[in-house]
Amino acid sequence: MRKGLIVLLVAAVAVAFALPAMADVTPKNLNVSGFYRAKAWVSNFHGVAGTSGASSLAKDPATAAYVEQRARVKFDFGTENVKAVWFLESDMNFGDSASIVNRNQGGALSGDSIQIETKNLYLWFKVPDTSLDFTVGLQNQSDPYAGVFYGGADMAGIFMTGKFEPVQFKLGWAKLYENLTQKTDDATLYVVETNFVPTKGMSLGLNFMYLADDTGANSGAGLKLNPGNHATPSDLTNFKVDLYTPGINATFKAGPATLSGFAFYQFGTAESMVAGGTDVDVKAYGGDLRADVKVGPANVFFEGLYLSGDDKEDEYNAPITLGDYQGANTGSGGNSSYTRTRMQIMLASWDTINTAQCLVGCSGGVYGDSLGLQGRGLWHVAAGANMDVTPKIKAEANVGYAAAVKLQSGESAFRDKDLGTEVNAGVNYNIAKGLDFGLYGAYVFLGDFNKASTTSDPEDLWSGYARLNYAF
């Protein structure tokens, strides 16, 4: 017994002396950040089974009530001049499943599932004695057009940024799909962005994107479109696609108001690889104008978005975005992310975690991920306001309307261009540093665009949720 006590005492003393040395082993250049978020839902749209197509917009939809959660942890290893970044994610619904190997699941009794995802994994570094920095690897990128083409999208590539005052610039190359490691079946994105900042309150950007898509050239599955008068989006099998998108974006601050906007034109060809096949020309454009104004204690915005569309047989007249990569062989979608008008049901939500459902513009969009509305085009106007009610309470309210630019041939027999009008509101309370609790709700007055036939009459959509968020 005495020997045992002596051994225990010696071990304790050894550990005590070793602790300072062990502290030196802990990386001093490691930074950890992230968040935990849980949302308790009740809705006749979000989470209801089958909301992946127009036919699911029913007269008497079921009501869903469930809880979802997401955790993300970001590890930065390095210094102010070079760092490696690893960004992990775990998603689940309370009670969904247990003891399985599957993404977005594992919240049932016993847990024990394997579902940790890698969102980003890249190296970032500065070039000594220059303004240049590089990001190499799987990273998160957004376009200069509020996410219309790609917003918060994860892609593997190399991006360089730098500046020569008063000009800032970005050059990027991303391999969206490699497939069989042959150049003839890849999808590659090239990006050039420049931003001229003559004064603190003014900027002008000149941008260019080139998408070279050969994923469908050899009978593969690529962009999911419905060129011409086709009613159902399908993969551009046996097509080689080249898309060119020049554009501008600008910001101007005048007193309490900030004006911002963008415009772009997209052109190119979907070339048929089948002998005697018909090529499809792409001719599309879009623009956006926004005003942010300080009105008393409130921050108010007004915004309008227009994306062209038509139903010509030999042309595709809606902008093609990375949101058009959505299918069994091209990923789960969610690559486009136009969220700044704060819609929750009609367009992609700013607060999406597992439940990514909307009418158009998100990975679970009834009419697709891309805002081009499957070739029809889209216009959208919105307004909103947010303010600090107290130092700990924030409130917001928003309203938005959306409609198709052009119906496809034959659709006017049962539908019109009116997609719908959304009103939503929310309040957020700060419990402690980094910890917030919020209540949010939205209602969509559906327009007759959502009729799937002459007899269908889908019910208006609504959602409400309580949100707990901890950022660290």
Buried (B, 14 or more C-beta within 10 A) or exposed (E): EEEEEEEEEEEEEEEEEEEEEEEEEEEEEEEEEBBBBBBBBBBBBBBBEEBEEBEBBBEEBEEBEBBBBBBBBBBBBBEEEBBBBBBBBBBBBEEBBBEEEEBBBBBBEEEEBEBEEEBBBBBBBBEEEEEBBBBBBBBBBEBBBBBBBBBBBBBBBBBBBBEEEEBBBBBBEBEBBBBEEEEEBBBBBBBBBBBBBEEEEBBBBBBBBBBBBBBBBBEBBBBBBBBBEBEEBEBBBBBBBBBBBBBBBBBBBEEEEBBBBBBBBBBBBBBBBEEEEEEBBBBBBBBBBBBBBEEEEBBBBBBBBBBBBBBBEEBBBBBBBBBBBBBEEBBBBBBBBBBBBBBBBBBBBEBBBBBBBBBBBBBBBBBBBBBBBBBBBBBBBBBBBBBEEEEEEBBBBBBBBBBBBBBBEEBEEEBBBBBBBBBBBBBBBBEEEEBBEBEBBBBBEBBBBBBBEEEBEBBBBBBBBBBBBBEE
